[in-house]
Amino acid sequence: MKSIQSLQEKWKVGAGQFWLIILTFALGGSLSGRLCSFLLKLVFLEKNWAFWLIYPLFLTILWPFSVIFVSFFTGQFRFFKGYLSRVGRRLLGAAPPVHIAIFASGAGSNARKIIEYFENKAVGTNSSLNNVGSKAASIKVSLIVCNVPGAGVLDIAEEKGIPSLMINKTDFAANGYVESLKNAGIDFIVLAGFLWKVPEVLVRAYPKAIINIHPALLPKYGGKGMYGARVHEAVIAAGEKESGITIHWVNEYYDEGAIIFQAKCSIDASDTPTSLANKIHALEHAHFATTIEKLLA
């Protein structure tokens, strides 16, 4: 069961789709075997040594086409198109692309830092033979998802030429826009100042592939309604001597997913919610993109 669960997490699919993928693998393998035998029998009248010498090579060539053909009927064409593309890139020594969607509700300062971090990684790879095949260079922000019309993050998306998706609360709660994300080829989701609770349907569709950043040291000062200035006001009102950021996996509850990374800053007697927010932003900008890189490397 653990191996099945690990494959589901690796492929970022739910239980139902997982078994459809396994079925496609099995039927595709069977079809390629039958085709291979049929075609080779047209050349060789009997199964001699030449037949068995050529059979594995021919089978290897036919298998991807057979699987793609079967995937049309099992509804898994999109998965296998991406899967075979990744296999091909690995064979050529190139890191497979990782497409990120950033969910944001505000100005998008974290989104900009993440986008530019991976843009710079890609430029660095293109200019250096030593970095060819670098995993970081294959990570790309491919979609901006926003729930606030006119939010600054949408301007960043337009400036950077990144597609954006506006969502509404009713549809998000009902279907998590899973189909739209899958159609965009999204592999990983980053919540960067996104204020809505992530529905369970989206968590199931992207197991261990959604992270959030929180402007405090969880498990303190988290939960529903704890975001932005409210967090910093609560931290200072409690007389805390330090605060920080928490990057964590997302589950169906507010700020309760497993912690991935934390960074701290001191709180001075003269600090206000605004000055503390500036310290927190500095930590976010310094650590968010690098943590994403480590998770996906």
N, C-alpha and C positions, 0 to 999 in steps of 0.2 A: 504493500500500500504506500510506503514511503517513496518508492521509486516512481509510482504513478503520480503522486502528489508533486514530486520534484519536477517531473516532466510537464505537468500542468503549469507550474510556476515558470519553468523555462520557456514554454511556448506561449504563456500568458493567455490561457484558454480555460473555460469552465469544464465541468465534468461531461456535459452533453457533447460539446464540441470535441473534447479529447477523444471520446470513443468513435466519433465520426472520422476523426483523423486516423486513428488506428485501423478502422475499417478500410479507409482509402489506401493506406499503406498495404494492407493485406490483399485487397482486390487488385491494386496496381501491380503488386509483385506477381500475383497469379497470372494476370493478363500478359505481363511482359514475358514470363516463362513460356506460356503457351504460344505467343507470337514468335518468340525466338526459336522454339522447336519447329514450328510450322515453316518458317522461312528457311531455316537451315536444311530441313528435309527436302526442300525444293532443289537444293544444291547437292546434298549428300544423300545417296540412296540408302545408306545405312549409317548407324551411329559408330563410326570408326574413330581413330585417334584424332583426326583432323576436326571432326565434329566437336569433340569434347575440348579441343584446344581453342576453337573459335567461340564456343558457346558462352563462356563467362564474359568475354569481351563484348559480344553482341548483346548479351543480357544487360550489361552495364549501360550500353548506349540506349537500349529500348526502355529501360525502367523509368527514367524521368518523364518520357512522353506518355507512357502508360498511366502513371500516377496522375499527371495533369489531366488526361482524358477522363479518368474515373472521378477526379475531383469536381468536374462539372456536374456530375449526377449526385454527388454527396453534399454539394454546396460548400465545398472547401477549397475552391479554386484560388481564392485570395490568399489563404494560408500557404498553400503549396507553391504558389508563385513566389511568395517571399522566402519560403523555406529553401527552395531550389536555388534562388538567387544568392542566398547567404552561403549555401554549400559551394556554389561556383566561385564566389569571391574568396572563400577560404582556400580552395584549390589553387587559386591564382595568387595567393599570399596577401590578399587585401582584406582588411577588417570589414565585416558587414556593417552597413549603416544602421544607426540607432536613431529613430525619429521620436523626438520629445514634443509633447504638448504642454504648454505652460498655461495654467488657469490663474487668472488675476482679476481683481475687482477695482483696482485703483490706478495710481500713476504709473506703476510698472517699473520702478527703479531696479528691483531685483531681476525682473524679466530682462531688462536691458543688459545688466551685468552678465547674466547667464548667456544670452545670445552672443554678446561680443566676446566672451571668454572662448566659446567654441568656434566662433568665426576666426579668432586669432590662432587657435590650435590648427584649424584647417589650412590657413595661410602658411603657418610655420611648417606643416608637413609638406605642402607643395613646393616649398623652397629648400627643403633639406632631404637628401636621399636617405639619411640615417633614420628618418621618422616614417618612411613609407610603410603603410600598413598599421600605423598608430591607431589604437582604438579611439583615443580622444578625438582624433581628426575626423572620425566617422560619425561622431555624435552631432546631431543637428536639431535645432529648434524648428519644427516643421509646422506648428500650429499654435496660435494664441486663442484661448477660449476665455470669453469675458461675459459677465452677467450684468454689466452696468453700461448703458448707452453713453457714449461720449467720454468714457474713461481714458486716461492718458495712455494706458497700455495699448489701446487700439491705434493711437498715433505712432507708437513705436513699431507695431506690426506693419503699418503702412510704410513707414520709413525704411524698414529692413526688408520689405518685400515678402513678408511672411503672411500666409493666409490667416484669417481670423474667423472665429465662429461665435456669434452672439447666441446666448441660450436664455431660456425662460425657466422659471422655477417649477412650473407644473410638469413640463416635459422632462426636466432634469431629474425630478424626484421619481417620475414614472419609468424612464428608460435610460437615464444617465448619459444620453447621447452616445451610447456605445457603438451603434451602427455608424454614426458620423466619424467617430474616432478610428474605428477599424477601417473605414473607407479611405481615411487619410493616411493609413499605414502607421498609426501611432503605436510605439512600443512601450513608452514610459511617460508617466504623467507627473508633473511638478506643480504643486500648489504654492504660489508665490503671492501671498496677500489675497487669497480667495476666501470669501466670507460665508459661503454656503456649506452646509454639511454635505459630504459626499454620500450619495445613496448606495445601499448595499449592492444593487445591480451592477454598479460601476466597479466597486471593490472586487466583486466576484469575477468580473470580466478582465480585471487587471490585477491578479494576485501578486503581491510583493513587487508591484510596479507603479505604486503611487506614493509619493512622499510629500510632506508638508514642512514648512518652517514656522516656528512659533516664537514670538518675541519675549520669551521668559524661560526659566529653567524648569521645565516640566519634571515631576507632576504638579508643581505649584503653579498657580495662576493660569490654569487652563480651563477648558470647558466652554459650554455655550455662552456666548456674549462676551467672552474674554478675547479681545483683539485690539490692536492699535493702542491709542492713548489710554484706554480703559485698563490695559495690563500695566502700563507704566505708572499710572495713578495708584493702582492697588499695591504695586511693589513698594513705592515710596511711602504710601500711607502705613504700610506694615512695618516700616523701619528696617527694611532689608539692607544689608551691607554690600550685596552683590546681586547682579542679574545676568542675563545672557540670552543666548538663543538655543533652541532645540530643533534639530532636524529629525523627523521620525516617520516611520511607515504609517500609512493611513489605513484605518479600519472603519467600521460603521459607526464609531463613537467619536465625539469631539476630543481631539488631542490625547487619545488613549493608546495609539499604536506604539509598537516597540521603538525605543529611542535608538537612533543611529549615531548621532553626534551632538555634542554640546560644547559651547564656548562661553566663557564668562567675562564680565567686566565689573569693576568696582563701582560702588555708588557713593559719591561724595555728599557731604552735608549740604552743599550748595546746589545739588542737582535738582532739577525740576522734571516733570514728565517729558517736556520738550528736549531738554539736554540729555536725558536718559535715552530717549528715542534716537537721538543722533548717535549715541554710542552703540546702540543695538543695530542701527542701520549699517554702521561700519563693520560690525561683526558679520552681519548677513552678507554684505558685499564681499568680504574677505573669504568666507568659508562655504557659501552655498554652492557655487559652481564647482569648486574643487571636490566637494563631497559627492556631487552628482557624478563627476568623472570617476571617482574611486568606486562608486557603486556599479557603474557600467563598464569599467575596465576589465 
